[in-house]
Amino acid sequence: MAIELFRKDDHVCLMFAKLSEEEGEAVQSNQFLIVNKGTGCIIDPGGNLAYNELYLGMSQHFPPHKLAAILASHADPDIIASLDRWMTATNATVYISRIWERFAPHFCKPGKTVGRIAGIPDPGQRLRLGEGGAAFDLIALPAHFLHSEGNFQFYDPVSRILFSGDLGASIGADLNPEKTVTDLGPHLKRMEGFHRRYMVSNKVMRLWAGMVRQLDIKMIVPQHGAPMAGPAVKDFIDWAENLQCGIDLMGSAQYQIPE
């Protein structure tokens, strides 16, 4: 059920790509679990369609009360619609953009999120998750407007994986999200339409590319579709840097009163 992206000593990164049986009605989405010495965090836990299987998968690695954090790249339903259930089942802190920290409680019953949401400032931050010898670090990287106004990606320095949220997403009936992509060329047909619509502008894409080139990235793993590794990592950054998208493509033709 879980796809092992990385394992070394007591540090493991797992991806869950097919937790929902409702793929015909709901967009495919990935959920991520990082385990470090018996504790861990979940990145983008998803909606209620994914909750049961993700909870069971997590429980195979550590008791739910040892879940250190829930990291949300942004506040879309496919990211944190299951938040109410996670607030009941665990004691984890939720990390999300300060822009969304007062919106996230709308997914929950009154009072469940009191004192449990930590807003990430716009510049991002280094997060120390867990306690004692099981603690580990992740970096929350600013990725605003890719595609959300308040948006973060999460970089794991141990595995060198960039959990990239919607950036890098791929979709399509012939897509196997469990198969890592190393040759970007044939894969672009599953990415281009999504990125042209959901990413805000080429300016932001160029700023992002300049930032992530400073990191040692072994794998880019999006919230939809297949991970990218090997030559596909650099090729994707280059492609994104040059893509015209979002408001670059908008004009008067897109703003007409319907007949």
BALOBA-1460 file (C-alpha; in Angstrom, 3 decimals):
// residues 259
<rec num="1" residu="m" x="0.000" y="0.000" z="0.000"/>
<rec num="2" residu="a" x="2.790" y="2.452" z="0.903"/>
<rec num="3" residu="i" x="5.463" y="3.377" z="-1.657"/>
<rec num="4" residu="e" x="8.877" y="3.700" z="-0.058"/>
<rec num="5" residu="l" x="10.589" y="6.792" z="-1.438"/>
<rec num="6" residu="f" x="13.554" y="6.707" z="0.922"/>
<rec num="7" residu="r" x="14.957" y="4.639" z="3.777"/>
<rec num="8" residu="k" x="18.212" y="5.072" z="5.653"/>
<rec num="9" residu="d" x="18.783" y="4.013" z="9.244"/>
<rec num="10" residu="d" x="15.715" y="5.211" z="11.185"/>
<rec num="11" residu="h" x="14.528" y="7.778" z="8.616"/>
<rec num="12" residu="v" x="11.824" y="6.722" z="6.152"/>
<rec num="13" residu="c" x="9.723" y="8.638" z="3.600"/>
<rec num="14" residu="l" x="6.535" y="6.969" z="2.358"/>
<rec num="15" residu="m" x="3.964" y="7.923" z="-0.264"/>
<rec num="16" residu="f" x="0.359" y="6.740" z="-0.409"/>
<rec num="17" residu="a" x="-0.995" y="7.157" z="-3.936"/>
<rec num="18" residu="k" x="-4.165" y="5.074" z="-4.121"/>
<rec num="19" residu="l" x="-5.971" y="5.373" z="-0.808"/>
<rec num="20" residu="s" x="-9.291" y="6.304" z="-2.358"/>
<rec num="21" residu="e" x="-11.531" y="3.956" z="-4.322"/>
<rec num="22" residu="e" x="-13.418" y="6.941" z="-5.728"/>
<rec num="23" residu="e" x="-10.880" y="7.797" z="-8.422"/>
<rec num="24" residu="g" x="-13.601" y="8.223" z="-11.039"/>
<rec num="25" residu="e" x="-15.195" y="11.039" z="-9.034"/>
<rec num="26" residu="a" x="-12.255" y="12.596" z="-7.195"/>
<rec num="27" residu="v" x="-8.879" y="13.785" z="-8.401"/>
<rec num="28" residu="q" x="-6.028" y="11.395" z="-7.640"/>
<rec num="29" residu="s" x="-3.900" y="12.680" z="-4.782"/>
<rec num="30" residu="n" x="-0.834" y="11.589" z="-2.850"/>
<rec num="31" residu="q" x="-0.318" y="11.659" z="0.893"/>
<rec num="32" residu="f" x="3.087" y="11.495" z="2.566"/>
<rec num="33" residu="l" x="4.457" y="10.135" z="5.810"/>
<rec num="34" residu="i" x="7.944" y="10.836" z="7.168"/>
<rec num="35" residu="v" x="9.038" y="8.600" z="10.028"/>
<rec num="36" residu="n" x="12.107" y="9.358" z="12.115"/>
<rec num="37" residu="k" x="13.057" y="7.089" z="15.028"/>
<rec num="38" residu="g" x="9.505" y="6.151" z="15.865"/>
<rec num="39" residu="t" x="7.791" y="9.489" z="15.436"/>
<rec num="40" residu="g" x="6.786" y="11.350" z="12.318"/>
<rec num="41" residu="c" x="4.716" y="13.813" z="10.350"/>
<rec num="42" residu="i" x="2.126" y="13.688" z="7.616"/>
<rec num="43" residu="i" x="2.301" y="16.020" z="4.626"/>
<rec num="44" residu="d" x="-1.003" y="16.932" z="2.932"/>
<rec num="45" residu="p" x="-3.195" y="14.270" z="4.603"/>
<rec num="46" residu="g" x="-6.001" y="14.699" z="2.090"/>
<rec num="47" residu="g" x="-9.757" y="14.491" z="2.428"/>
<rec num="48" residu="n" x="-12.050" y="12.019" z="4.110"/>
<rec num="49" residu="l" x="-11.664" y="9.635" z="1.169"/>
<rec num="50" residu="a" x="-8.071" y="9.006" z="2.215"/>
<rec num="51" residu="y" x="-8.339" y="9.165" z="5.994"/>
<rec num="52" residu="n" x="-9.010" y="5.560" z="7.045"/>
<rec num="53" residu="e" x="-6.293" y="3.926" z="4.964"/>
<rec num="54" residu="l" x="-3.738" y="6.624" z="5.769"/>
<rec num="55" residu="y" x="-4.418" y="6.305" z="9.489"/>
<rec num="56" residu="l" x="-4.016" y="2.528" z="9.324"/>
<rec num="57" residu="g" x="-0.835" y="2.887" z="7.271"/>
<rec num="58" residu="m" x="0.614" y="5.342" z="9.772"/>
<rec num="59" residu="s" x="-0.282" y="3.071" z="12.689"/>
<rec num="60" residu="q" x="1.956" y="0.348" z="11.250"/>
<rec num="61" residu="h" x="4.975" y="2.583" z="11.922"/>
<rec num="62" residu="f" x="4.202" y="4.281" z="15.240"/>
<rec num="63" residu="p" x="1.312" y="4.932" z="17.662"/>
<rec num="64" residu="p" x="-0.920" y="7.838" z="16.563"/>
<rec num="65" residu="h" x="-0.080" y="9.818" z="19.711"/>
<rec num="66" residu="k" x="3.504" y="10.041" z="18.405"/>
<rec num="67" residu="l" x="2.465" y="11.956" z="15.294"/>
<rec num="68" residu="a" x="4.493" y="15.156" z="15.661"/>
<rec num="69" residu="a" x="2.904" y="17.296" z="12.969"/>
<rec num="70" residu="i" x="0.492" y="17.639" z="10.094"/>
<rec num="71" residu="l" x="1.966" y="19.809" z="7.340"/>
<rec num="72" residu="a" x="-0.393" y="21.424" z="4.846"/>
<rec num="73" residu="s" x="0.959" y="23.004" z="1.691"/>
<rec num="74" residu="h" x="-2.236" y="25.061" z="1.451"/>
<rec num="75" residu="a" x="-5.919" y="24.814" z="2.404"/>
<rec num="76" residu="d" x="-7.673" y="23.044" z="-0.481"/>
<rec num="77" residu="p" x="-10.107" y="20.199" z="0.359"/>
<rec num="78" residu="d" x="-7.838" y="17.541" z="-1.165"/>
<rec num="79" residu="i" x="-5.123" y="18.763" z="1.223"/>
<rec num="80" residu="i" x="-6.838" y="18.970" z="4.624"/>
<rec num="81" residu="a" x="-10.563" y="18.233" z="4.380"/>
<rec num="82" residu="s" x="-9.965" y="15.345" z="6.817"/>
<rec num="83" residu="l" x="-8.543" y="17.717" z="9.449"/>
<rec num="84" residu="d" x="-11.425" y="17.237" z="11.900"/>
<rec num="85" residu="r" x="-10.698" y="13.530" z="12.136"/>
<rec num="86" residu="w" x="-6.958" y="14.043" z="12.589"/>
<rec num="87" residu="m" x="-7.634" y="16.542" z="15.374"/>
<rec num="88" residu="t" x="-9.667" y="13.872" z="17.159"/>
<rec num="89" residu="a" x="-7.327" y="10.929" z="16.564"/>
<rec num="90" residu="t" x="-3.962" y="12.589" z="17.318"/>
<rec num="91" residu="n" x="-2.348" y="15.398" z="19.300"/>
<rec num="92" residu="a" x="-0.412" y="16.690" z="16.298"/>
<rec num="93" residu="t" x="0.195" y="20.352" z="15.583"/>
<rec num="94" residu="v" x="-0.953" y="21.614" z="12.170"/>
<rec num="95" residu="y" x="1.509" y="23.756" z="10.215"/>
<rec num="96" residu="i" x="-0.026" y="25.888" z="7.478"/>
<rec num="97" residu="s" x="0.458" y="29.342" z="5.976"/>
<rec num="98" residu="r" x="-0.533" y="32.202" z="8.255"/>
<rec num="99" residu="i" x="-2.882" y="33.253" z="5.476"/>
<rec num="100" residu="w" x="-4.897" y="30.065" z="6.029"/>
<rec num="101" residu="e" x="-4.554" y="29.433" z="9.765"/>
<rec num="102" residu="r" x="-7.930" y="31.086" z="10.500"/>
<rec num="103" residu="f" x="-9.601" y="29.293" z="7.580"/>
<rec num="104" residu="a" x="-8.450" y="25.774" z="8.463"/>
<rec num="105" residu="p" x="-10.734" y="25.558" z="11.550"/>
<rec num="106" residu="h" x="-13.722" y="25.625" z="9.173"/>
<rec num="107" residu="f" x="-12.935" y="21.977" z="8.390"/>
<rec num="108" residu="c" x="-13.439" y="21.084" z="12.068"/>
<rec num="109" residu="k" x="-16.031" y="21.116" z="14.816"/>
<rec num="110" residu="p" x="-15.848" y="24.195" z="17.090"/>
<rec num="111" residu="g" x="-12.905" y="24.231" z="19.450"/>
<rec num="112" residu="k" x="-10.952" y="21.310" z="18.001"/>
<rec num="113" residu="t" x="-8.115" y="23.384" z="16.595"/>
<rec num="114" residu="v" x="-7.625" y="25.725" z="19.575"/>
<rec num="115" residu="g" x="-3.905" y="25.996" z="20.275"/>
<rec num="116" residu="r" x="-3.055" y="23.413" z="17.646"/>
<rec num="117" residu="i" x="-2.434" y="25.448" z="14.485"/>
<rec num="118" residu="a" x="0.979" y="27.004" z="13.882"/>
<rec num="119" residu="g" x="1.013" y="29.615" z="11.143"/>
<rec num="120" residu="i" x="4.048" y="29.557" z="8.857"/>
<rec num="121" residu="p" x="5.242" y="33.096" z="7.995"/>
<rec num="122" residu="d" x="5.487" y="34.113" z="4.354"/>
<rec num="123" residu="p" x="9.307" y="33.732" z="4.139"/>
<rec num="124" residu="g" x="9.005" y="30.111" z="5.316"/>
<rec num="125" residu="q" x="10.973" y="28.595" z="8.169"/>
<rec num="126" residu="r" x="12.994" y="25.642" z="9.389"/>
<rec num="127" residu="l" x="10.751" y="23.330" z="11.362"/>
<rec num="128" residu="r" x="11.955" y="21.191" z="14.251"/>
<rec num="129" residu="l" x="9.458" y="18.358" z="14.574"/>
<rec num="130" residu="g" x="9.206" y="15.821" z="17.378"/>
<rec num="131" residu="e" x="11.049" y="15.728" z="20.669"/>
<rec num="132" residu="g" x="14.350" y="14.474" z="22.032"/>
<rec num="133" residu="g" x="16.286" y="11.944" z="20.000"/>
<rec num="134" residu="a" x="13.369" y="11.412" z="17.620"/>
<rec num="135" residu="a" x="13.264" y="15.060" z="16.538"/>
<rec num="136" residu="f" x="14.041" y="15.917" z="12.919"/>
<rec num="137" residu="d" x="14.133" y="18.993" z="10.704"/>
<rec num="138" residu="l" x="12.214" y="19.993" z="7.600"/>
<rec num="139" residu="i" x="12.336" y="23.247" z="5.659"/>
<rec num="140" residu="a" x="9.100" y="25.026" z="4.738"/>
<rec num="141" residu="l" x="9.885" y="26.755" z="1.425"/>
<rec num="142" residu="p" x="7.800" y="29.674" z="0.146"/>
<rec num="143" residu="a" x="5.893" y="28.678" z="-2.984"/>
<rec num="144" residu="h" x="3.195" y="31.326" z="-2.977"/>
<rec num="145" residu="f" x="0.840" y="31.400" z="-5.980"/>
<rec num="146" residu="l" x="1.992" y="27.923" z="-7.044"/>
<rec num="147" residu="h" x="-0.937" y="27.645" z="-6.996"/>
<rec num="148" residu="s" x="-2.337" y="29.071" z="-3.754"/>
<rec num="149" residu="e" x="-1.889" y="32.580" z="-2.317"/>
<rec num="150" residu="g" x="-0.346" y="31.106" z="0.828"/>
<rec num="151" residu="n" x="1.562" y="28.019" z="-0.263"/>
<rec num="152" residu="f" x="4.556" y="26.064" z="1.020"/>
<rec num="153" residu="q" x="6.645" y="23.165" z="-0.157"/>
<rec num="154" residu="f" x="8.538" y="20.970" z="2.284"/>
<rec num="155" residu="y" x="12.147" y="19.882" z="1.840"/>
<rec num="156" residu="d" x="13.620" y="16.988" z="3.768"/>
<rec num="157" residu="p" x="17.421" y="17.456" z="4.068"/>
<rec num="158" residu="v" x="17.968" y="13.783" z="4.969"/>
<rec num="159" residu="s" x="16.253" y="12.191" z="1.970"/>
<rec num="160" residu="r" x="16.779" y="15.278" z="-0.237"/>
<rec num="161" residu="i" x="13.143" y="15.024" z="-1.305"/>
<rec num="162" residu="l" x="11.171" y="18.157" z="-2.189"/>
<rec num="163" residu="f" x="7.487" y="17.629" z="-1.435"/>
<rec num="164" residu="s" x="6.239" y="20.135" z="-3.974"/>
<rec num="165" residu="g" x="2.466" y="20.319" z="-3.504"/>
<rec num="166" residu="d" x="0.609" y="21.079" z="-6.729"/>
<rec num="167" residu="l" x="3.748" y="22.148" z="-8.575"/>
<rec num="168" residu="g" x="4.943" y="19.183" z="-10.599"/>
<rec num="169" residu="a" x="1.514" y="17.575" z="-10.614"/>
<rec num="170" residu="s" x="0.599" y="15.171" z="-13.416"/>
<rec num="171" residu="i" x="-2.810" y="13.808" z="-14.338"/>
<rec num="172" residu="g" x="-4.304" y="11.459" z="-16.903"/>
<rec num="173" residu="a" x="-6.047" y="8.139" z="-17.315"/>
<rec num="174" residu="d" x="-2.820" y="6.443" z="-18.393"/>
<rec num="175" residu="l" x="-0.818" y="7.786" z="-15.450"/>
<rec num="176" residu="n" x="0.657" y="5.434" z="-12.863"/>
<rec num="177" residu="p" x="1.443" y="7.602" z="-9.823"/>
<rec num="178" residu="e" x="3.467" y="4.764" z="-8.303"/>
<rec num="179" residu="k" x="6.038" y="4.827" z="-11.112"/>
<rec num="180" residu="t" x="8.832" y="7.366" z="-10.700"/>
<rec num="181" residu="v" x="9.555" y="9.469" z="-13.786"/>
<rec num="182" residu="t" x="13.189" y="9.949" z="-14.848"/>
<rec num="183" residu="d" x="12.575" y="11.037" z="-18.469"/>
<rec num="184" residu="l" x="10.514" y="14.223" z="-18.400"/>
<rec num="185" residu="g" x="9.851" y="14.522" z="-22.148"/>
<rec num="186" residu="p" x="7.081" y="11.906" z="-22.563"/>
<rec num="187" residu="h" x="5.631" y="12.958" z="-19.195"/>
<rec num="188" residu="l" x="5.019" y="16.608" z="-20.104"/>
<rec num="189" residu="k" x="1.729" y="15.836" z="-21.843"/>
<rec num="190" residu="r" x="0.353" y="14.886" z="-18.405"/>
<rec num="191" residu="m" x="1.592" y="18.128" z="-16.844"/>
<rec num="192" residu="e" x="1.325" y="21.006" z="-19.277"/>
<rec num="193" residu="g" x="-2.417" y="21.701" z="-19.199"/>
<rec num="194" residu="f" x="-2.557" y="21.552" z="-15.422"/>
<rec num="195" residu="h" x="0.373" y="23.910" z="-14.951"/>
<rec num="196" residu="r" x="-0.783" y="26.426" z="-17.534"/>
<rec num="197" residu="r" x="-4.091" y="26.771" z="-15.678"/>
<rec num="198" residu="y" x="-3.176" y="26.354" z="-12.010"/>
<rec num="199" residu="m" x="0.146" y="28.221" z="-11.766"/>
<rec num="200" residu="v" x="-0.272" y="31.971" z="-11.575"/>
<rec num="201" residu="s" x="2.489" y="33.385" z="-13.774"/>
<rec num="202" residu="n" x="5.890" y="32.812" z="-15.321"/>
<rec num="203" residu="k" x="7.351" y="35.441" z="-12.978"/>
<rec num="204" residu="v" x="6.565" y="33.282" z="-9.962"/>
<rec num="205" residu="m" x="7.818" y="30.147" z="-11.714"/>
<rec num="206" residu="r" x="11.153" y="31.853" z="-12.400"/>
<rec num="207" residu="l" x="11.480" y="32.988" z="-8.795"/>
<rec num="208" residu="w" x="10.777" y="29.445" z="-7.596"/>
<rec num="209" residu="a" x="13.337" y="27.938" z="-9.983"/>
<rec num="210" residu="g" x="16.016" y="30.331" z="-8.753"/>
<rec num="211" residu="m" x="15.287" y="29.351" z="-5.163"/>
<rec num="212" residu="v" x="15.238" y="25.553" z="-5.488"/>
<rec num="213" residu="r" x="18.381" y="25.389" z="-7.604"/>
<rec num="214" residu="q" x="20.221" y="26.223" z="-4.387"/>
<rec num="215" residu="l" x="19.071" y="22.920" z="-2.848"/>
<rec num="216" residu="d" x="20.453" y="19.428" z="-3.341"/>
<rec num="217" residu="i" x="17.277" y="17.744" z="-4.630"/>
<rec num="218" residu="k" x="17.231" y="14.026" z="-5.306"/>
<rec num="219" residu="m" x="13.497" y="13.757" z="-5.975"/>
<rec num="220" residu="i" x="10.523" y="16.078" z="-6.535"/>
<rec num="221" residu="v" x="7.300" y="14.532" z="-5.297"/>
<rec num="222" residu="p" x="4.040" y="16.365" z="-6.082"/>
<rec num="223" residu="q" x="0.651" y="15.986" z="-4.440"/>
<rec num="224" residu="h" x="-0.887" y="14.642" z="-7.664"/>
<rec num="225" residu="g" x="0.696" y="12.115" z="-9.991"/>
<rec num="226" residu="a" x="4.157" y="10.637" z="-10.234"/>
<rec num="227" residu="p" x="7.416" y="11.513" z="-8.448"/>
<rec num="228" residu="m" x="10.331" y="12.806" z="-10.512"/>
<rec num="229" residu="a" x="13.939" y="11.729" z="-10.000"/>
<rec num="230" residu="g" x="17.272" y="11.607" z="-11.813"/>
<rec num="231" residu="p" x="17.509" y="13.839" z="-14.908"/>
<rec num="232" residu="a" x="13.797" y="14.725" z="-14.609"/>
<rec num="233" residu="v" x="14.489" y="16.903" z="-11.543"/>
<rec num="234" residu="k" x="16.693" y="19.418" z="-13.362"/>
<rec num="235" residu="d" x="14.612" y="19.159" z="-16.534"/>
<rec num="236" residu="f" x="11.424" y="19.979" z="-14.630"/>
<rec num="237" residu="i" x="12.968" y="23.024" z="-12.965"/>
<rec num="238" residu="d" x="14.175" y="24.265" z="-16.364"/>
<rec num="239" residu="w" x="10.764" y="23.614" z="-17.934"/>
<rec num="240" residu="a" x="8.880" y="25.371" z="-15.146"/>
<rec num="241" residu="e" x="11.190" y="28.379" z="-15.335"/>
<rec num="242" residu="n" x="10.225" y="28.975" z="-18.962"/>
<rec num="243" residu="l" x="6.511" y="28.102" z="-18.864"/>
<rec num="244" residu="q" x="3.941" y="30.748" z="-19.743"/>
<rec num="245" residu="c" x="0.954" y="30.160" z="-17.474"/>
<rec num="246" residu="g" x="-1.920" y="31.664" z="-15.513"/>
<rec num="247" residu="i" x="-2.303" y="35.388" z="-16.026"/>
<rec num="248" residu="d" x="0.322" y="35.298" z="-18.806"/>
<rec num="249" residu="l" x="-2.344" y="33.625" z="-20.951"/>
<rec num="250" residu="m" x="-5.280" y="35.823" z="-19.965"/>
<rec num="251" residu="g" x="-6.730" y="38.573" z="-22.160"/>
<rec num="252" residu="s" x="-10.007" y="40.224" z="-23.065"/>
<rec num="253" residu="a" x="-11.175" y="37.041" z="-24.782"/>
<rec num="254" residu="q" x="-11.282" y="35.306" z="-21.382"/>
<rec num="255" residu="y" x="-13.345" y="38.104" z="-19.805"/>
<rec num="256" residu="q" x="-16.523" y="38.304" z="-21.836"/>
<rec num="257" residu="i" x="-20.133" y="38.400" z="-20.648"/>
<rec num="258" residu="p" x="-21.656" y="35.017" z="-21.606"/>
<rec num="259" residu="e" x="-24.301" y="35.121" z="-24.316"/>
